Amino acid sequence: MHENFTEVLLCQYRDLIHEAILESETEHKTKLDIGKLNQKLQVICKAAHYDGLDDETINQLIDAAIPMLSLKAA
């Protein structure tokens, strides 16, 4: 039961991170507004801690979600 809850929680946070990335894209979707994205990710991290996820887990989700090419282009 605990594993199912954790997997659902991880899926929810993957979705939240993806949504934050989409909301932080510029109009032409060629760059990310890093400041805006950082603010959104800070809120997500605080919520993740409250829900019992550790830093390493949430950082892995963020790293997997953010394409490095976009970060270099910004």
C-alpha distances in whole Angstrom, upper triangle without the diagonal:
4,5,5,6,9,10,11,13,14,16,17,19,20,22,23,25,26,27,29,31,32,33,35,37,41,42,43,40,41,40,38,39,37,38,36,33,33,33,30,28,29,27,24,24,24,22,19,20,20,16,16,16,19,23,22,19,21,24,23,22,25,27,26,26,30,33,35,38,37,37,41,42,42
4,5,5,6,9,10,11,12,14,15,17,18,20,21,23,24,26,27,29,30,32,33,35,39,41,42,38,40,38,36,36,35,35,34,31,30,30,28,25,26,25,22,21,21,19,16,17,17,13,12,13,16,19,19,16,18,21,20,19,23,24,23,24,28,30,33,36,35,35,38,40,39
4,5,5,6,9,10,10,12,14,15,16,18,20,21,22,24,26,27,29,30,31,33,37,39,39,36,37,36,34,35,33,34,33,29,29,30,27,24,25,24,21,20,22,19,16,17,18,14,13,13,15,18,17,14,16,19,18,17,21,22,21,22,25,28,30,33,33,33,36,38,37
4,5,5,6,9,10,11,12,14,15,17,18,20,21,23,24,26,27,29,30,32,36,37,38,35,36,35,33,34,33,34,32,29,29,29,26,24,25,24,21,21,22,19,16,18,18,14,14,14,17,20,19,16,17,20,19,17,21,23,21,21,25,28,30,33,33,33,36,37,37
4,5,5,6,9,10,11,12,14,15,17,18,20,21,23,24,26,27,29,31,34,36,37,34,36,34,32,32,31,32,30,27,27,27,24,22,23,21,18,18,19,16,13,15,15,11,11,12,15,18,18,15,16,19,18,16,20,22,21,21,24,27,30,33,32,32,35,37,36
4,5,5,6,9,10,11,12,14,15,16,18,20,21,23,24,26,27,29,33,35,35,32,34,32,29,30,29,29,28,25,24,25,22,20,20,19,16,16,17,14,11,13,13,10,9,9,12,15,14,11,12,16,15,13,17,19,18,18,22,24,27,30,29,29,32,34,33
4,5,5,6,9,10,10,12,14,15,16,18,20,21,23,24,26,27,31,33,33,30,32,31,28,29,28,29,27,24,24,25,22,20,21,20,17,17,19,16,13,15,16,13,13,11,14,16,15,12,13,16,14,12,16,18,16,16,20,22,25,28,27,28,31,32,32
4,5,5,6,9,10,11,12,14,15,17,18,20,21,23,24,26,30,32,32,29,31,30,27,28,28,28,26,23,24,24,21,19,21,19,16,16,18,15,13,15,15,12,13,12,15,18,17,14,14,17,16,13,16,19,17,17,20,23,26,29,28,28,31,33,32
4,5,5,6,9,10,11,12,14,15,16,18,20,21,23,25,28,30,31,28,30,28,26,26,25,26,24,21,21,21,18,16,17,16,12,13,14,11,9,12,12,8,10,9,12,14,15,11,11,14,14,12,14,17,16,16,19,22,25,27,26,26,30,31,30
4,5,5,6,9,10,10,12,14,15,17,18,20,21,23,27,29,29,26,27,26,23,24,23,24,22,19,19,20,17,15,16,16,12,12,14,12,9,12,13,10,11,9,11,13,12,9,8,12,11,8,11,14,12,12,16,19,21,24,23,23,26,28,27
4,5,5,6,9,10,11,12,14,15,17,18,20,22,25,27,27,24,26,25,23,24,23,24,22,19,20,21,17,16,18,17,13,14,17,14,12,15,16,13,14,12,15,16,16,12,11,14,13,9,12,15,13,12,15,18,21,24,23,23,26,28,27
4,5,5,6,9,10,11,12,14,15,16,18,20,24,26,27,23,26,25,22,23,22,23,20,18,18,18,15,14,16,14,11,13,14,11,10,14,14,11,13,12,15,16,16,13,11,14,14,11,13,16,14,13,16,19,22,25,23,23,27,28,27
4,5,5,6,8,10,10,12,14,15,16,19,22,24,25,22,24,22,19,20,19,20,18,15,15,15,12,10,13,11,8,9,12,9,8,11,12,10,12,10,12,13,13,10,8,11,11,8,9,12,12,11,13,17,19,22,20,20,24,25,24
4,6,5,6,9,10,11,12,14,15,17,21,23,23,20,21,20,18,19,18,20,18,14,15,16,13,11,14,14,10,12,15,13,11,15,16,14,15,12,14,14,14,11,9,11,10,6,8,11,9,7,11,14,17,19,18,18,22,23,22
4,5,5,6,9,10,11,12,14,16,19,21,22,18,21,20,17,19,18,20,17,14,16,16,13,12,15,14,11,13,16,14,13,16,17,15,17,15,17,17,18,14,12,14,14,10,11,13,12,9,12,15,18,20,19,19,23,23,22
4,5,5,6,9,10,10,12,15,18,20,21,18,20,19,16,17,16,17,14,12,13,13,9,9,12,10,7,10,13,11,11,14,15,14,16,14,16,16,17,14,11,13,14,10,10,13,13,10,12,16,18,21,18,19,22,23,21
4,5,5,6,9,10,11,13,16,19,20,16,18,16,13,14,13,15,12,9,11,12,8,7,11,10,7,10,13,12,11,14,16,15,17,14,15,14,15,13,10,11,11,8,7,10,10,7,9,12,15,17,15,15,19,19,18
4,5,5,6,9,10,11,15,17,17,14,16,15,12,14,14,16,14,10,13,14,11,10,14,14,11,14,16,15,15,18,20,18,20,17,19,18,18,15,13,13,13,10,9,11,10,6,8,11,14,16,14,15,18,18,17
4,5,5,6,9,10,14,15,16,14,16,15,13,14,14,15,12,10,13,13,10,10,14,13,11,14,16,15,15,19,20,19,21,19,21,20,20,18,15,16,16,13,12,14,14,10,11,14,17,18,15,16,20,20,18
4,5,5,6,9,12,15,16,13,15,14,10,11,11,12,9,6,9,9,6,7,11,10,9,12,14,14,14,17,19,18,20,18,19,18,19,17,14,14,15,12,10,13,14,10,10,13,16,17,14,14,18,18,16
4,5,5,6,10,13,14,10,12,10,8,9,9,11,9,6,10,11,9,9,13,13,12,14,17,17,17,20,21,21,23,20,21,19,19,18,15,14,15,12,10,12,12,8,7,10,12,13,10,11,15,14,13
4,5,5,9,10,11,8,11,10,9,10,12,14,11,9,13,14,11,12,16,16,14,17,20,19,19,23,24,23,25,23,24,22,23,21,18,18,18,15,13,15,15,11,10,12,15,15,12,13,17,16,14
4,6,8,10,12,10,13,11,9,9,11,12,8,8,12,11,9,11,14,14,14,17,19,18,19,22,23,23,25,23,24,23,24,22,19,19,20,17,15,17,17,13,13,15,17,18,14,15,18,17,15
4,7,9,11,9,11,9,6,5,7,9,6,5,9,10,9,11,13,14,14,16,19,19,20,22,24,24,26,24,24,22,23,22,18,18,19,17,14,16,16,13,11,13,15,15,11,12,15,14,11
4,7,8,5,7,6,4,6,9,11,9,9,12,13,12,14,17,18,17,20,22,22,23,26,27,27,29,26,27,25,25,24,21,20,21,18,15,17,17,13,11,12,14,13,10,11,14,12,10
4,6,5,7,6,6,7,10,12,10,11,14,15,15,17,20,20,20,23,25,25,26,29,30,30,32,30,30,28,28,28,24,23,24,22,19,20,20,17,15,15,16,15,11,13,15,12,10
4,6,8,9,10,10,14,15,14,14,18,19,18,20,23,23,23,26,28,28,29,32,33,33,35,32,33,31,32,31,27,26,27,25,22,23,23,20,18,18,19,18,14,16,18,15,13
4,5,8,10,12,15,17,16,16,20,21,20,22,25,25,25,27,30,30,30,33,35,34,36,34,34,32,32,31,28,27,27,25,22,23,23,19,17,16,18,16,13,15,16,13,13
4,6,7,10,13,16,14,14,17,19,17,19,22,23,22,24,27,27,27,30,32,31,33,30,31,28,28,27,24,23,23,21,19,19,19,16,13,13,15,13,10,12,14,11,11
4,7,10,12,16,15,14,17,20,19,20,23,24,23,25,28,29,28,31,33,33,34,31,31,29,29,28,25,23,24,22,19,19,19,16,13,12,13,10,8,10,11,8,8
4,7,9,12,12,11,14,16,16,17,20,21,21,22,25,26,26,29,31,31,32,29,29,26,26,26,23,21,22,20,17,17,17,15,12,11,11,10,6,8,9,6,5
4,6,9,8,7,10,13,12,13,16,17,17,19,22,22,23,25,27,27,28,26,26,23,23,23,20,18,19,18,14,15,16,13,10,10,11,11,7,7,10,8,6
4,6,5,6,9,10,11,12,14,16,17,18,20,22,22,24,26,27,28,26,26,23,24,24,20,19,21,19,15,16,18,15,12,14,14,14,10,9,12,11,7
4,5,5,6,9,10,10,12,14,15,16,18,20,20,22,24,25,26,23,23,20,21,21,18,16,18,17,13,14,16,14,11,13,12,13,10,8,11,11,8
4,5,5,6,9,10,11,13,14,15,17,19,20,21,23,25,26,24,23,20,22,22,19,17,20,19,15,16,19,17,14,16,16,17,14,12,14,14,11
4,5,5,6,9,10,11,13,14,16,17,19,20,22,23,25,23,23,20,22,22,18,17,20,18,15,17,19,16,14,16,17,18,14,13,16,16,12
4,5,5,6,9,10,10,12,14,15,16,18,20,21,22,20,20,17,19,18,15,14,16,14,11,13,15,12,10,13,14,15,12,11,14,15,12
4,5,5,6,9,10,10,12,14,15,16,18,20,21,18,18,15,17,17,14,12,15,14,11,13,15,13,12,15,15,17,14,12,15,16,13
4,6,5,7,9,10,11,13,14,16,17,19,20,19,19,16,19,19,15,15,18,16,13,16,18,16,15,18,18,20,17,16,19,19,16
4,5,5,6,9,10,11,12,15,16,17,19,17,18,16,18,17,13,14,16,14,11,15,16,14,13,17,18,20,17,16,19,20,17
4,5,5,6,9,10,10,12,14,15,16,14,14,12,14,13,10,10,13,11,8,11,13,12,11,15,16,19,16,15,18,19,17
4,5,5,6,9,10,11,12,14,15,14,14,11,14,14,11,11,14,13,11,14,16,15,15,18,19,22,19,17,20,22,19
4,5,5,6,9,10,11,12,14,13,14,13,16,15,12,13,16,14,13,16,18,16,16,20,21,24,21,20,23,24,22
4,5,5,6,9,10,10,12,11,12,11,14,12,9,11,13,11,10,14,15,13,14,18,20,22,20,19,23,24,22
4,5,5,6,9,10,10,9,9,8,11,10,7,9,12,11,10,13,15,14,15,19,20,23,21,19,23,24,22
4,5,5,6,9,10,10,10,10,13,13,10,12,15,14,13,17,19,18,19,22,23,26,24,23,26,28,25
4,5,5,6,9,9,11,11,14,13,10,13,16,14,14,17,19,17,19,23,24,27,25,24,27,29,27
4,5,5,6,5,8,8,11,9,7,10,12,11,12,15,16,16,17,21,23,26,24,23,27,28,26
4,5,5,5,6,8,11,10,9,12,14,13,14,17,19,19,20,24,25,28,27,25,28,30,28
4,5,8,10,11,14,13,12,15,17,16,17,20,21,21,23,26,28,31,29,28,31,33,31
4,6,9,12,14,12,11,15,16,15,16,19,20,20,22,26,27,31,29,28,31,33,31
4,6,10,12,10,10,14,15,15,16,19,20,20,22,26,27,31,30,28,31,34,32
4,7,8,6,7,10,11,11,13,15,16,17,19,22,24,27,26,25,28,30,29
4,6,6,7,9,10,11,13,14,16,17,19,22,23,26,26,24,27,29,28
4,6,5,6,8,10,10,12,14,15,16,19,20,23,23,21,24,26,25
4,6,5,6,9,10,10,12,14,15,18,18,22,22,20,23,26,25
4,5,5,6,9,10,11,13,15,17,18,22,22,21,23,26,25
4,5,5,6,9,10,11,12,16,17,20,20,18,21,24,23
4,5,5,6,8,10,11,14,14,18,17,16,18,21,20
4,5,5,6,9,10,13,13,17,17,16,19,21,21
4,6,5,6,9,12,14,17,16,16,19,21,20
4,5,5,6,10,11,14,14,12,16,18,17
4,5,6,8,8,12,12,11,14,16,16
4,6,7,9,12,13,13,15,17,18
4,6,9,12,11,12,15,16,16
4,6,9,8,8,11,12,12
4,5,6,7,9,10,11
4,5,5,6,9,10
4,5,5,6,9
4,5,5,6
4,5,5
4,6
4
